[in-house]
């Protein structure tokens, strides 16, 4: 749906931000609209939430995302935050103002080393003291938290009207997740590091531009999000089907950048399987919910197709249907088996 520029202009004025022009950007995501802010100095971007993927109130959503940007920017591979635009009657979910990144989409596999360096930079940031990690999620047991989140989404497998054979395969795959892992050291992670969320700036640096779900969790989740089939074929601008050897090389580069603190192969592979199942169960959730009417009160989570451009919804529908197909499931499981032999 069209971006309402006038409320944004008023919010920017209230925040003391002067712009020469406001330019709506293409609708490419289910969670935010974006407006390029042309300024006399460096340009900025306004991120205007359509919903909260974490089911937070508008105020809490902005607080959470602001913390994501502030903390991730310390690694120098994420935009810096400049302002928080509070929710109002005319801008009901508010917004964030962050650096504008002039860059190109990631090209795979060529840019995998750059993405590996960006993730290693994020994952190597010093952990705050336990009492200072809020508002970001910081579960005592990150693996159990991931399993619980998958289990919650898996409830939608029954309501997504999937073919019986697909539902059975998903449930069978869910049973393969280990109940616990021995190696669960937490670090700051993006939790949404698919290649379409990176831009490559003129210096060759990979910049992770979409930071909404950061948390203190397992680094293997980010590595999986950056290289799984369900991630590398999601965004058409960075579309690629990676070979197992290319994936293994990506992991090795990240390992080399991070050093001896990197997790075990067992943990990385478990995270990869879990991230794939998180993605599959999210697809089931979206399939079950996207035809609902938008929330008129604009609260929390909302996957209604009414919030996004029809072309974007058609693209998402195409990807969801493909990932929830037996050939796609077969392909990912074959890759997981192969990686067990070649990783590290």
Secondary structure, DSSP 8 states (H G I E B T S, - for coil): ----HHHHHHHHHHTT---SEEEE-----SSEEEEEEE-SSS-EEEEEES--TT---HHHHHHHHHHHHHHHGGGTSB--EEEEE---SSSTT-EEEEE---EEE--TTTTHHHHHHHHHHHHTS----GGGSTTSB--SSHHHHHHHHHHHHHGGGTTTT--HHHHHHHHHHHTTS-S--S----EEE-S---GGGEEEETTS-EEE---SS-EEE-HHHHHHHHHSHHHHTTSGGG-----HHHHHHHHHHHHHHH-TTS--HHHHHHHHHHHHHHHHHHHHHHHHHTTS---TT--S----GGGS-HHHHHHHHHHHHHHTSHHHHHHHHHHHHHHHHH--
